[in-house]
């Protein structure tokens, strides 16, 4: 079991890393980022939900398997 103090001490760096990774594409290639964003905006609600669920499951699995 994870100690709650460990969880909170890891949350801020995890959010920081997520923001760094999220900011790379618009920094490196703003036109490509805009194109991807426009394509995502055209997806149906069900498709967006599926992508969100897939990202959540992959991220959760990565977290679970990376913990000691």
mmCIF file as Biopython writes it, N, C-alpha, C and O atoms, coordinates in Angstrom:
data_model
#
loop_
_atom_site.group_PDB
_atom_site.id
_atom_site.type_symbol
_atom_site.label_atom_id
_atom_site.label_alt_id
_atom_site.label_comp_id
_atom_site.label_asym_id
_atom_site.label_entity_id
_atom_site.label_seq_id
_atom_site.pdbx_PDB_ins_code
_atom_site.Cartn_x
_atom_site.Cartn_y
_atom_site.Cartn_z
_atom_site.occupancy
_atom_site.B_iso_or_equiv
_atom_site.auth_seq_id
_atom_site.auth_asym_id
_atom_site.pdbx_PDB_model_num
ATOM 1   N N  . UNK A ? 1  ? 0.841   -1.188 0.000   1.0 0.0 1  A 1 
ATOM 2   C CA . UNK A ? 1  ? 0.000   0.000  0.000   1.0 0.0 1  A 1 
ATOM 3   C C  . UNK A ? 1  ? 0.882   1.247  0.000   1.0 0.0 1  A 1 
ATOM 4   O O  . UNK A ? 1  ? 1.958   1.266  0.598   1.0 0.0 1  A 1 
ATOM 5   N N  . UNK A ? 2  ? 0.415   2.258  -0.667  1.0 0.0 2  A 1 
ATOM 6   C CA . UNK A ? 2  ? 1.174   3.505  -0.763  1.0 0.0 2  A 1 
ATOM 7   C C  . UNK A ? 2  ? 0.839   4.396  0.423   1.0 0.0 2  A 1 
ATOM 8   O O  . UNK A ? 2  ? -0.328  4.591  0.763   1.0 0.0 2  A 1 
ATOM 9   N N  . UNK A ? 3  ? 1.871   4.928  1.041   1.0 0.0 3  A 1 
ATOM 10  C CA . UNK A ? 3  ? 1.684   5.868  2.133   1.0 0.0 3  A 1 
ATOM 11  C C  . UNK A ? 3  ? 1.102   7.163  1.558   1.0 0.0 3  A 1 
ATOM 12  O O  . UNK A ? 3  ? 1.618   7.667  0.560   1.0 0.0 3  A 1 
ATOM 13  N N  . UNK A ? 4  ? 0.036   7.716  2.163   1.0 0.0 4  A 1 
ATOM 14  C CA . UNK A ? 4  ? -0.564  8.946  1.638   1.0 0.0 4  A 1 
ATOM 15  C C  . UNK A ? 4  ? 0.438   10.096 1.514   1.0 0.0 4  A 1 
ATOM 16  O O  . UNK A ? 4  ? 0.311   10.930 0.617   1.0 0.0 4  A 1 
ATOM 17  N N  . UNK A ? 5  ? 1.421   10.149 2.393   1.0 0.0 5  A 1 
ATOM 18  C CA . UNK A ? 5  ? 2.431   11.203 2.306   1.0 0.0 5  A 1 
ATOM 19  C C  . UNK A ? 5  ? 3.254   11.049 1.025   1.0 0.0 5  A 1 
ATOM 20  O O  . UNK A ? 5  ? 3.619   12.041 0.393   1.0 0.0 5  A 1 
ATOM 21  N N  . UNK A ? 6  ? 3.545   9.803  0.647   1.0 0.0 6  A 1 
ATOM 22  C CA . UNK A ? 6  ? 4.274   9.563  -0.601  1.0 0.0 6  A 1 
ATOM 23  C C  . UNK A ? 6  ? 3.443   9.985  -1.803  1.0 0.0 6  A 1 
ATOM 24  O O  . UNK A ? 6  ? 3.967   10.564 -2.754  1.0 0.0 6  A 1 
ATOM 25  N N  . UNK A ? 7  ? 2.142   9.695  -1.760  1.0 0.0 7  A 1 
ATOM 26  C CA . UNK A ? 7  ? 1.259   10.069 -2.863  1.0 0.0 7  A 1 
ATOM 27  C C  . UNK A ? 7  ? 1.294   11.570 -3.092  1.0 0.0 7  A 1 
ATOM 28  O O  . UNK A ? 7  ? 1.489   12.023 -4.220  1.0 0.0 7  A 1 
ATOM 29  N N  . UNK A ? 8  ? 1.108   12.341 -2.034  1.0 0.0 8  A 1 
ATOM 30  C CA . UNK A ? 8  ? 1.056   13.792 -2.183  1.0 0.0 8  A 1 
ATOM 31  C C  . UNK A ? 8  ? 2.409   14.369 -2.558  1.0 0.0 8  A 1 
ATOM 32  O O  . UNK A ? 8  ? 2.474   15.399 -3.230  1.0 0.0 8  A 1 
ATOM 33  N N  . UNK A ? 9  ? 3.486   13.727 -2.140  1.0 0.0 9  A 1 
ATOM 34  C CA . UNK A ? 9  ? 4.810   14.233 -2.508  1.0 0.0 9  A 1 
ATOM 35  C C  . UNK A ? 9  ? 5.131   13.924 -3.971  1.0 0.0 9  A 1 
ATOM 36  O O  . UNK A ? 9  ? 5.992   14.575 -4.561  1.0 0.0 9  A 1 
ATOM 37  N N  . UNK A ? 10 ? 4.457   12.951 -4.556  1.0 0.0 10 A 1 
ATOM 38  C CA . UNK A ? 10 ? 4.665   12.621 -5.965  1.0 0.0 10 A 1 
ATOM 39  C C  . UNK A ? 10 ? 3.682   13.327 -6.899  1.0 0.0 10 A 1 
ATOM 40  O O  . UNK A ? 10 ? 3.934   13.427 -8.100  1.0 0.0 10 A 1 
ATOM 41  N N  . UNK A ? 11 ? 2.580   13.811 -6.365  1.0 0.0 11 A 1 
ATOM 42  C CA . UNK A ? 11 ? 1.546   14.407 -7.203  1.0 0.0 11 A 1 
ATOM 43  C C  . UNK A ? 11 ? 2.031   15.664 -7.923  1.0 0.0 11 A 1 
ATOM 44  O O  . UNK A ? 11 ? 1.817   15.802 -9.128  1.0 0.0 11 A 1 
ATOM 45  N N  . UNK A ? 12 ? 2.665   16.561 -7.223  1.0 0.0 12 A 1 
ATOM 46  C CA . UNK A ? 12 ? 3.114   17.805 -7.851  1.0 0.0 12 A 1 
ATOM 47  C C  . UNK A ? 12 ? 4.160   17.558 -8.944  1.0 0.0 12 A 1 
ATOM 48  O O  . UNK A ? 12 ? 4.033   18.126 -10.029 1.0 0.0 12 A 1 
ATOM 49  N N  . UNK A ? 13 ? 5.180   16.740 -8.706  1.0 0.0 13 A 1 
ATOM 50  C CA . UNK A ? 13 ? 6.108   16.450 -9.803  1.0 0.0 13 A 1 
ATOM 51  C C  . UNK A ? 13 ? 5.431   15.743 -10.987 1.0 0.0 13 A 1 
ATOM 52  O O  . UNK A ? 13 ? 5.795   15.979 -12.139 1.0 0.0 13 A 1 
ATOM 53  N N  . UNK A ? 14 ? 4.465   14.893 -10.707 1.0 0.0 14 A 1 
ATOM 54  C CA . UNK A ? 14 ? 3.757   14.198 -11.791 1.0 0.0 14 A 1 
ATOM 55  C C  . UNK A ? 14 ? 2.963   15.190 -12.642 1.0 0.0 14 A 1 
ATOM 56  O O  . UNK A ? 14 ? 2.981   15.110 -13.871 1.0 0.0 14 A 1 
ATOM 57  N N  . UNK A ? 15 ? 2.277   16.109 -11.999 1.0 0.0 15 A 1 
ATOM 58  C CA . UNK A ? 15 ? 1.532   17.133 -12.737 1.0 0.0 15 A 1 
ATOM 59  C C  . UNK A ? 15 ? 2.496   18.018 -13.523 1.0 0.0 15 A 1 
ATOM 60  O O  . UNK A ? 15 ? 2.218   18.388 -14.663 1.0 0.0 15 A 1 
ATOM 61  N N  . UNK A ? 16 ? 3.622   18.353 -12.914 1.0 0.0 16 A 1 
ATOM 62  C CA . UNK A ? 16 ? 4.634   19.149 -13.611 1.0 0.0 16 A 1 
ATOM 63  C C  . UNK A ? 16 ? 5.167   18.438 -14.849 1.0 0.0 16 A 1 
ATOM 64  O O  . UNK A ? 16 ? 5.323   19.060 -15.900 1.0 0.0 16 A 1 
ATOM 65  N N  . UNK A ? 17 ? 5.445   17.153 -14.736 1.0 0.0 17 A 1 
ATOM 66  C CA . UNK A ? 17 ? 5.916   16.379 -15.882 1.0 0.0 17 A 1 
ATOM 67  C C  . UNK A ? 17 ? 4.853   16.304 -16.966 1.0 0.0 17 A 1 
ATOM 68  O O  . UNK A ? 17 ? 5.166   16.402 -18.153 1.0 0.0 17 A 1 
ATOM 69  N N  . UNK A ? 18 ? 3.608   16.133 -16.569 1.0 0.0 18 A 1 
ATOM 70  C CA . UNK A ? 18 ? 2.520   16.093 -17.539 1.0 0.0 18 A 1 
ATOM 71  C C  . UNK A ? 18 ? 2.449   17.414 -18.310 1.0 0.0 18 A 1 
ATOM 72  O O  . UNK A ? 18 ? 2.284   17.409 -19.530 1.0 0.0 18 A 1 
ATOM 73  N N  . UNK A ? 19 ? 2.571   18.535 -17.611 1.0 0.0 19 A 1 
ATOM 74  C CA . UNK A ? 19 ? 2.511   19.834 -18.274 1.0 0.0 19 A 1 
ATOM 75  C C  . UNK A ? 19 ? 3.694   20.051 -19.211 1.0 0.0 19 A 1 
ATOM 76  O O  . UNK A ? 19 ? 3.537   20.635 -20.283 1.0 0.0 19 A 1 
ATOM 77  N N  . UNK A ? 20 ? 4.868   19.587 -18.815 1.0 0.0 20 A 1 
ATOM 78  C CA . UNK A ? 20 ? 6.047   19.684 -19.688 1.0 0.0 20 A 1 
ATOM 79  C C  . UNK A ? 20 ? 5.798   18.895 -20.973 1.0 0.0 20 A 1 
ATOM 80  O O  . UNK A ? 20 ? 6.033   19.396 -22.073 1.0 0.0 20 A 1 
ATOM 81  N N  . UNK A ? 21 ? 5.321   17.659 -20.824 1.0 0.0 21 A 1 
ATOM 82  C CA . UNK A ? 21 ? 5.071   16.824 -21.996 1.0 0.0 21 A 1 
ATOM 83  C C  . UNK A ? 21 ? 3.959   17.408 -22.867 1.0 0.0 21 A 1 
ATOM 84  O O  . UNK A ? 21 ? 4.055   17.382 -24.094 1.0 0.0 21 A 1 
ATOM 85  N N  . UNK A ? 22 ? 2.912   17.930 -22.245 1.0 0.0 22 A 1 
ATOM 86  C CA . UNK A ? 22 ? 1.814   18.538 -22.992 1.0 0.0 22 A 1 
ATOM 87  C C  . UNK A ? 22 ? 2.267   19.793 -23.742 1.0 0.0 22 A 1 
ATOM 88  O O  . UNK A ? 22 ? 1.710   20.120 -24.790 1.0 0.0 22 A 1 
ATOM 89  N N  . UNK A ? 23 ? 3.255   20.484 -23.223 1.0 0.0 23 A 1 
ATOM 90  C CA . UNK A ? 23 ? 3.715   21.712 -23.842 1.0 0.0 23 A 1 
ATOM 91  C C  . UNK A ? 23 ? 4.733   21.523 -24.953 1.0 0.0 23 A 1 
ATOM 92  O O  . UNK A ? 23 ? 5.036   22.470 -25.678 1.0 0.0 23 A 1 
ATOM 93  N N  . UNK A ? 24 ? 5.267   20.311 -25.099 1.0 0.0 24 A 1 
ATOM 94  C CA . UNK A ? 24 ? 6.300   20.090 -26.107 1.0 0.0 24 A 1 
ATOM 95  C C  . UNK A ? 24 ? 5.793   20.269 -27.533 1.0 0.0 24 A 1 
ATOM 96  O O  . UNK A ? 24 ? 6.433   20.962 -28.324 1.0 0.0 24 A 1 
ATOM 97  N N  . UNK A ? 25 ? 4.671   19.666 -27.879 1.0 0.0 25 A 1 
ATOM 98  C CA . UNK A ? 25 ? 4.195   19.734 -29.255 1.0 0.0 25 A 1 
ATOM 99  C C  . UNK A ? 25 ? 3.857   21.170 -29.677 1.0 0.0 25 A 1 
ATOM 100 O O  . UNK A ? 25 ? 4.285   21.586 -30.753 1.0 0.0 25 A 1 
ATOM 101 N N  . UNK A ? 26 ? 3.109   21.945 -28.878 1.0 0.0 26 A 1 
ATOM 102 C CA . UNK A ? 26 ? 2.857   23.321 -29.312 1.0 0.0 26 A 1 
ATOM 103 C C  . UNK A ? 26 ? 4.139   24.164 -29.388 1.0 0.0 26 A 1 
ATOM 104 O O  . UNK A ? 26 ? 4.214   25.103 -30.181 1.0 0.0 26 A 1 
ATOM 105 N N  . UNK A ? 27 ? 5.139   23.835 -28.572 1.0 0.0 27 A 1 
ATOM 106 C CA . UNK A ? 27 ? 6.400   24.575 -28.611 1.0 0.0 27 A 1 
ATOM 107 C C  . UNK A ? 27 ? 7.194   24.232 -29.865 1.0 0.0 27 A 1 
ATOM 108 O O  . UNK A ? 27 ? 7.710   25.114 -30.551 1.0 0.0 27 A 1 
ATOM 109 N N  . UNK A ? 28 ? 7.283   22.935 -30.152 1.0 0.0 28 A 1 
ATOM 110 C CA . UNK A ? 28 ? 8.111   22.485 -31.270 1.0 0.0 28 A 1 
ATOM 111 C C  . UNK A ? 28 ? 7.419   22.704 -32.613 1.0 0.0 28 A 1 
ATOM 112 O O  . UNK A ? 28 ? 8.053   23.139 -33.575 1.0 0.0 28 A 1 
ATOM 113 N N  . UNK A ? 29 ? 6.127   22.408 -32.681 1.0 0.0 29 A 1 
ATOM 114 C CA . UNK A ? 29 ? 5.413   22.490 -33.955 1.0 0.0 29 A 1 
ATOM 115 C C  . UNK A ? 29 ? 3.991   23.006 -33.731 1.0 0.0 29 A 1 
ATOM 116 O O  . UNK A ? 29 ? 3.051   22.212 -33.683 1.0 0.0 29 A 1 
ATOM 117 N N  . UNK A ? 30 ? 3.823   24.304 -33.595 1.0 0.0 30 A 1 
ATOM 118 C CA . UNK A ? 30 ? 2.486   24.838 -33.313 1.0 0.0 30 A 1 
ATOM 119 C C  . UNK A ? 30 ? 1.473   24.546 -34.425 1.0 0.0 30 A 1 
ATOM 120 O O  . UNK A ? 30 ? 0.295   24.336 -34.137 1.0 0.0 30 A 1 
ATOM 121 N N  . UNK A ? 31 ? 1.907   24.528 -35.678 1.0 0.0 31 A 1 
ATOM 122 C CA . UNK A ? 31 ? 0.976   24.245 -36.772 1.0 0.0 31 A 1 
ATOM 123 C C  . UNK A ? 31 ? 0.458   22.816 -36.691 1.0 0.0 31 A 1 
ATOM 124 O O  . UNK A ? 31 ? -0.734  22.574 -36.883 1.0 0.0 31 A 1 
ATOM 125 N N  . UNK A ? 32 ? 1.346   21.871 -36.409 1.0 0.0 32 A 1 
ATOM 126 C CA . UNK A ? 32 ? 0.933   20.472 -36.280 1.0 0.0 32 A 1 
ATOM 127 C C  . UNK A ? 32 ? 0.017   20.304 -35.078 1.0 0.0 32 A 1 
ATOM 128 O O  . UNK A ? 32 ? -0.967  19.569 -35.152 1.0 0.0 32 A 1 
ATOM 129 N N  . UNK A ? 33 ? 0.324   20.974 -33.973 1.0 0.0 33 A 1 
ATOM 130 C CA . UNK A ? 33 ? -0.516  20.897 -32.775 1.0 0.0 33 A 1 
ATOM 131 C C  . UNK A ? 33 ? -1.917  21.410 -33.090 1.0 0.0 33 A 1 
ATOM 132 O O  . UNK A ? 33 ? -2.911  20.803 -32.692 1.0 0.0 33 A 1 
ATOM 133 N N  . UNK A ? 34 ? -1.989  22.521 -33.799 1.0 0.0 34 A 1 
ATOM 134 C CA . UNK A ? 34 ? -3.287  23.103 -34.177 1.0 0.0 34 A 1 
ATOM 135 C C  . UNK A ? 34 ? -4.067  22.121 -35.053 1.0 0.0 34 A 1 
ATOM 136 O O  . UNK A ? 34 ? -5.276  21.961 -34.887 1.0 0.0 34 A 1 
ATOM 137 N N  . UNK A ? 35 ? -3.372  21.465 -35.985 1.0 0.0 35 A 1 
ATOM 138 C CA . UNK A ? 35 ? -4.019  20.490 -36.866 1.0 0.0 35 A 1 
ATOM 139 C C  . UNK A ? 35 ? -4.568  19.307 -36.068 1.0 0.0 35 A 1 
ATOM 140 O O  . UNK A ? 35 ? -5.701  18.879 -36.291 1.0 0.0 35 A 1 
ATOM 141 N N  . UNK A ? 36 ? -3.776  18.785 -35.150 1.0 0.0 36 A 1 
ATOM 142 C CA . UNK A ? 36 ? -4.226  17.667 -34.310 1.0 0.0 36 A 1 
ATOM 143 C C  . UNK A ? 36 ? -5.419  18.090 -33.461 1.0 0.0 36 A 1 
ATOM 144 O O  . UNK A ? 36 ? -6.372  17.328 -33.303 1.0 0.0 36 A 1 
ATOM 145 N N  . UNK A ? 37 ? -5.369  19.300 -32.917 1.0 0.0 37 A 1 
ATOM 146 C CA . UNK A ? 37 ? -6.454  19.812 -32.084 1.0 0.0 37 A 1 
ATOM 147 C C  . UNK A ? 37 ? -7.739  19.959 -32.897 1.0 0.0 37 A 1 
ATOM 148 O O  . UNK A ? 37 ? -8.821  19.620 -32.419 1.0 0.0 37 A 1 
ATOM 149 N N  . UNK A ? 38 ? -7.619  20.464 -34.125 1.0 0.0 38 A 1 
ATOM 150 C CA . UNK A ? 38 ? -8.792  20.611 -34.987 1.0 0.0 38 A 1 
ATOM 151 C C  . UNK A ? 38 ? -9.394  19.253 -35.340 1.0 0.0 38 A 1 
ATOM 152 O O  . UNK A ? 38 ? -10.615 19.104 -35.385 1.0 0.0 38 A 1 
ATOM 153 N N  . UNK A ? 39 ? -8.535  18.265 -35.590 1.0 0.0 39 A 1 
ATOM 154 C CA . UNK A ? 39 ? -9.032  16.917 -35.885 1.0 0.0 39 A 1 
ATOM 155 C C  . UNK A ? 39 ? -9.735  16.324 -34.665 1.0 0.0 39 A 1 
ATOM 156 O O  . UNK A ? 39 ? -10.769 15.670 -34.805 1.0 0.0 39 A 1 
ATOM 157 N N  . UNK A ? 40 ? -9.192  16.542 -33.491 1.0 0.0 40 A 1 
ATOM 158 C CA . UNK A ? 40 ? -9.813  16.037 -32.260 1.0 0.0 40 A 1 
ATOM 159 C C  . UNK A ? 40 ? -11.165 16.699 -32.030 1.0 0.0 40 A 1 
ATOM 160 O O  . UNK A ? 40 ? -12.094 16.054 -31.545 1.0 0.0 40 A 1 
ATOM 161 N N  . UNK A ? 41 ? -11.283 17.976 -32.372 1.0 0.0 41 A 1 
ATOM 162 C CA . UNK A ? 41 ? -12.544 18.695 -32.186 1.0 0.0 41 A 1 
ATOM 163 C C  . UNK A ? 41 ? -13.644 18.143 -33.096 1.0 0.0 41 A 1 
ATOM 164 O O  . UNK A ? 41 ? -14.828 18.309 -32.801 1.0 0.0 41 A 1 
ATOM 165 N N  . UNK A ? 42 ? -13.272 17.499 -34.180 1.0 0.0 42 A 1 
ATOM 166 C CA . UNK A ? 42 ? -14.252 16.943 -35.121 1.0 0.0 42 A 1 
ATOM 167 C C  . UNK A ? 42 ? -14.721 15.538 -34.728 1.0 0.0 42 A 1 
ATOM 168 O O  . UNK A ? 42 ? -15.671 15.019 -35.315 1.0 0.0 42 A 1 
ATOM 169 N N  . UNK A ? 43 ? -14.068 14.923 -33.748 1.0 0.0 43 A 1 
ATOM 170 C CA . UNK A ? 43 ? -14.458 13.579 -33.326 1.0 0.0 43 A 1 
ATOM 171 C C  . UNK A ? 43 ? -15.804 13.604 -32.604 1.0 0.0 43 A 1 
ATOM 172 O O  . UNK A ? 43 ? -16.168 14.595 -31.970 1.0 0.0 43 A 1 
ATOM 173 N N  . UNK A ? 44 ? -16.517 12.521 -32.711 1.0 0.0 44 A 1 
ATOM 174 C CA . UNK A ? 44 ? -17.785 12.390 -31.988 1.0 0.0 44 A 1 
ATOM 175 C C  . UNK A ? 44 ? -17.508 12.214 -30.496 1.0 0.0 44 A 1 
ATOM 176 O O  . UNK A ? 44 ? -16.403 11.848 -30.096 1.0 0.0 44 A 1 
ATOM 177 N N  . UNK A ? 45 ? -18.523 12.479 -29.687 1.0 0.0 45 A 1 
ATOM 178 C CA . UNK A ? 45 ? -18.377 12.364 -28.232 1.0 0.0 45 A 1 
ATOM 179 C C  . UNK A ? 45 ? -17.926 10.965 -27.818 1.0 0.0 45 A 1 
ATOM 180 O O  . UNK A ? 45 ? -17.064 10.825 -26.950 1.0 0.0 45 A 1 
ATOM 181 N N  . UNK A ? 46 ? -18.493 9.946  -28.421 1.0 0.0 46 A 1 
ATOM 182 C CA . UNK A ? 46 ? -18.120 8.569  -28.084 1.0 0.0 46 A 1 
ATOM 183 C C  . UNK A ? 46 ? -16.663 8.275  -28.383 1.0 0.0 46 A 1 
ATOM 184 O O  . UNK A ? 46 ? -15.996 7.572  -27.625 1.0 0.0 46 A 1 
ATOM 185 N N  . UNK A ? 47 ? -16.169 8.817  -29.496 1.0 0.0 47 A 1 
ATOM 186 C CA . UNK A ? 47 ? -14.769 8.618  -29.855 1.0 0.0 47 A 1 
ATOM 187 C C  . UNK A ? 47 ? -13.849 9.308  -28.859 1.0 0.0 47 A 1 
ATOM 188 O O  . UNK A ? 47 ? -12.825 8.753  -28.461 1.0 0.0 47 A 1 
ATOM 189 N N  . UNK A ? 48 ? -14.216 10.515 -28.460 1.0 0.0 48 A 1 
ATOM 190 C CA . UNK A ? 48 ? -13.405 11.239 -27.472 1.0 0.0 48 A 1 
ATOM 191 C C  . UNK A ? 48 ? -13.413 10.515 -26.130 1.0 0.0 48 A 1 
ATOM 192 O O  . UNK A ? 48 ? -12.385 10.420 -25.460 1.0 0.0 48 A 1 
ATOM 193 N N  . UNK A ? 49 ? -14.577 10.007 -25.745 1.0 0.0 49 A 1 
ATOM 194 C CA . UNK A ? 49 ? -14.653 9.257  -24.487 1.0 0.0 49 A 1 
ATOM 195 C C  . UNK A ? 49 ? -13.778 8.014  -24.532 1.0 0.0 49 A 1 
ATOM 196 O O  . UNK A ? 49 ? -13.098 7.692  -23.558 1.0 0.0 49 A 1 
ATOM 197 N N  . UNK A ? 50 ? -13.795 7.307  -25.680 1.0 0.0 50 A 1 
ATOM 198 C CA . UNK A ? 50 ? -12.969 6.120  -25.811 1.0 0.0 50 A 1 
ATOM 199 C C  . UNK A ? 50 ? -11.488 6.472  -25.708 1.0 0.0 50 A 1 
ATOM 200 O O  . UNK A ? 50 ? -10.732 5.769  -25.038 1.0 0.0 50 A 1 
ATOM 201 N N  . UNK A ? 51 ? -11.067 7.555  -26.366 1.0 0.0 51 A 1 
ATOM 202 C CA . UNK A ? 51 ? -9.667  7.977  -26.279 1.0 0.0 51 A 1 
ATOM 203 C C  . UNK A ? 51 ? -9.301  8.375  -24.855 1.0 0.0 51 A 1 
ATOM 204 O O  . UNK A ? 51 ? -8.203  8.076  -24.384 1.0 0.0 51 A 1 
ATOM 205 N N  . UNK A ? 52 ? -10.222 9.051  -24.172 1.0 0.0 52 A 1 
ATOM 206 C CA . UNK A ? 52 ? -9.979  9.411  -22.781 1.0 0.0 52 A 1 
ATOM 207 C C  . UNK A ? 52 ? -9.860  8.195  -21.894 1.0 0.0 52 A 1 
ATOM 208 O O  . UNK A ? 52 ? -8.987  8.138  -21.027 1.0 0.0 52 A 1 
ATOM 209 N N  . UNK A ? 53 ? -10.729 7.219  -22.101 1.0 0.0 53 A 1 
ATOM 210 C CA . UNK A ? 53 ? -10.674 5.974  -21.326 1.0 0.0 53 A 1 
ATOM 211 C C  . UNK A ? 53 ? -9.376  5.227  -21.608 1.0 0.0 53 A 1 
ATOM 212 O O  . UNK A ? 53 ? -8.736  4.720  -20.688 1.0 0.0 53 A 1 
ATOM 213 N N  . UNK A ? 54 ? -8.991  5.160  -22.874 1.0 0.0 54 A 1 
ATOM 214 C CA . UNK A ? 54 ? -7.755  4.483  -23.245 1.0 0.0 54 A 1 
ATOM 215 C C  . UNK A ? 54 ? -6.545  5.150  -22.587 1.0 0.0 54 A 1 
ATOM 216 O O  . UNK A ? 54 ? -5.670  4.463  -22.061 1.0 0.0 54 A 1 
ATOM 217 N N  . UNK A ? 55 ? -6.493  6.481  -22.613 1.0 0.0 55 A 1 
ATOM 218 C CA . UNK A ? 55 ? -5.392  7.208  -21.975 1.0 0.0 55 A 1 
ATOM 219 C C  . UNK A ? 55 ? -5.384  6.960  -20.472 1.0 0.0 55 A 1 
ATOM 220 O O  . UNK A ? 55 ? -4.325  6.779  -19.871 1.0 0.0 55 A 1 
ATOM 221 N N  . UNK A ? 56 ? -6.562  6.952  -19.872 1.0 0.0 56 A 1 
ATOM 222 C CA . UNK A ? 56 ? -6.668  6.711  -18.431 1.0 0.0 56 A 1 
ATOM 223 C C  . UNK A ? 56 ? -6.174  5.315  -18.075 1.0 0.0 56 A 1 
ATOM 224 O O  . UNK A ? 56 ? -5.438  5.150  -17.102 1.0 0.0 56 A 1 
ATOM 225 N N  . UNK A ? 57 ? -6.571  4.310  -18.849 1.0 0.0 57 A 1 
ATOM 226 C CA . UNK A ? 57 ? -6.150  2.933  -18.564 1.0 0.0 57 A 1 
ATOM 227 C C  . UNK A ? 57 ? -4.645  2.741  -18.771 1.0 0.0 57 A 1 
ATOM 228 O O  . UNK A ? 57 ? -3.983  2.091  -17.961 1.0 0.0 57 A 1 
ATOM 229 N N  . UNK A ? 58 ? -4.114  3.298  -19.838 1.0 0.0 58 A 1 
ATOM 230 C CA . UNK A ? 58 ? -2.673  3.171  -20.088 1.0 0.0 58 A 1 
ATOM 231 C C  . UNK A ? 58 ? -1.886  3.906  -19.002 1.0 0.0 58 A 1 
ATOM 232 O O  . UNK A ? 58 ? -0.908  3.373  -18.476 1.0 0.0 58 A 1 
ATOM 233 N N  . UNK A ? 59 ? -2.308  5.125  -18.666 1.0 0.0 59 A 1 
ATOM 234 C CA . UNK A ? 59 ? -1.625  5.878  -17.611 1.0 0.0 59 A 1 
ATOM 235 C C  . UNK A ? 59 ? -1.715  5.185  -16.273 1.0 0.0 59 A 1 
ATOM 236 O O  . UNK A ? 59 ? -0.735  5.138  -15.529 1.0 0.0 59 A 1 
ATOM 237 N N  . UNK A ? 60 ? -2.898  4.637  -15.952 1.0 0.0 60 A 1 
ATOM 238 C CA . UNK A ? 60 ? -3.049  3.909  -14.696 1.0 0.0 60 A 1 
ATOM 239 C C  . UNK A ? 60 ? -2.162  2.676  -14.643 1.0 0.0 60 A 1 
ATOM 240 O O  . UNK A ? 60 ? -1.539  2.393  -13.620 1.0 0.0 60 A 1 
ATOM 241 N N  . UNK A ? 61 ? -2.108  1.939  -15.756 1.0 0.0 61 A 1 
ATOM 242 C CA . UNK A ? 61 ? -1.252  0.752  -15.802 1.0 0.0 61 A 1 
ATOM 243 C C  . UNK A ? 61 ? 0.230   1.133  -15.641 1.0 0.0 61 A 1 
ATOM 244 O O  . UNK A ? 61 ? 0.974   0.458  -14.931 1.0 0.0 61 A 1 
ATOM 245 N N  . UNK A ? 62 ? 0.643   2.201  -16.295 1.0 0.0 62 A 1 
ATOM 246 C CA . UNK A ? 62 ? 2.019   2.656  -16.145 1.0 0.0 62 A 1 
ATOM 247 C C  . UNK A ? 62 ? 2.336   3.021  -14.705 1.0 0.0 62 A 1 
ATOM 248 O O  . UNK A ? 62 ? 3.411   2.702  -14.196 1.0 0.0 62 A 1 
ATOM 249 N N  . UNK A ? 63 ? 1.408   3.684  -14.059 1.0 0.0 63 A 1 
ATOM 250 C CA . UNK A ? 63 ? 1.614   4.048  -12.651 1.0 0.0 63 A 1 
ATOM 251 C C  . UNK A ? 63 ? 1.682   2.819  -11.763 1.0 0.0 63 A 1 
ATOM 252 O O  . UNK A ? 63 ? 2.557   2.717  -10.904 1.0 0.0 63 A 1 
ATOM 253 N N  . UNK A ? 64 ? 0.772   1.897  -11.966 1.0 0.0 64 A 1 
ATOM 254 C CA . UNK A ? 64 ? 0.727   0.697  -11.125 1.0 0.0 64 A 1 
ATOM 255 C C  . UNK A ? 64 ? 2.007   -0.128 -11.277 1.0 0.0 64 A 1 
ATOM 256 O O  . UNK A ? 64 ? 2.583   -0.582 -10.288 1.0 0.0 64 A 1 
ATOM 257 N N  . UNK A ? 65 ? 2.446   -0.314 -12.523 1.0 0.0 65 A 1 
ATOM 258 C CA . UNK A ? 65 ? 3.609   -1.157 -12.756 1.0 0.0 65 A 1 
ATOM 259 C C  . UNK A ? 65 ? 4.945   -0.455 -12.472 1.0 0.0 65 A 1 
ATOM 260 O O  . UNK A ? 65 ? 5.987   -1.106 -12.391 1.0 0.0 65 A 1 
ATOM 261 N N  . UNK A ? 66 ? 4.909   0.870  -12.323 1.0 0.0 66 A 1 
ATOM 262 C CA . UNK A ? 66 ? 6.158   1.582  -12.028 1.0 0.0 66 A 1 
ATOM 263 C C  . UNK A ? 66 ? 6.375   1.778  -10.528 1.0 0.0 66 A 1 
ATOM 264 O O  . UNK A ? 66 ? 7.465   2.162  -10.105 1.0 0.0 66 A 1 
ATOM 265 N N  . UNK A ? 67 ? 5.357   1.520  -9.732  1.0 0.0 67 A 1 
ATOM 266 C CA . UNK A ? 67 ? 5.498   1.680  -8.280  1.0 0.0 67 A 1 
ATOM 267 C C  . UNK A ? 67 ? 6.229   0.488  -7.690  1.0 0.0 67 A 1 
ATOM 268 O O  . UNK A ? 67 ? 6.084   -0.636 -8.170  1.0 0.0 67 A 1 
ATOM 269 N N  . UNK A ? 68 ? 7.016   0.731  -6.648  1.0 0.0 68 A 1 
ATOM 270 C CA . UNK A ? 68 ? 7.761   -0.382 -6.021  1.0 0.0 68 A 1 
ATOM 271 C C  . UNK A ? 68 ? 6.852   -1.369 -5.318  1.0 0.0 68 A 1 
ATOM 272 O O  . UNK A ? 68 ? 7.329   -2.351 -4.748  1.0 0.0 68 A 1 
#
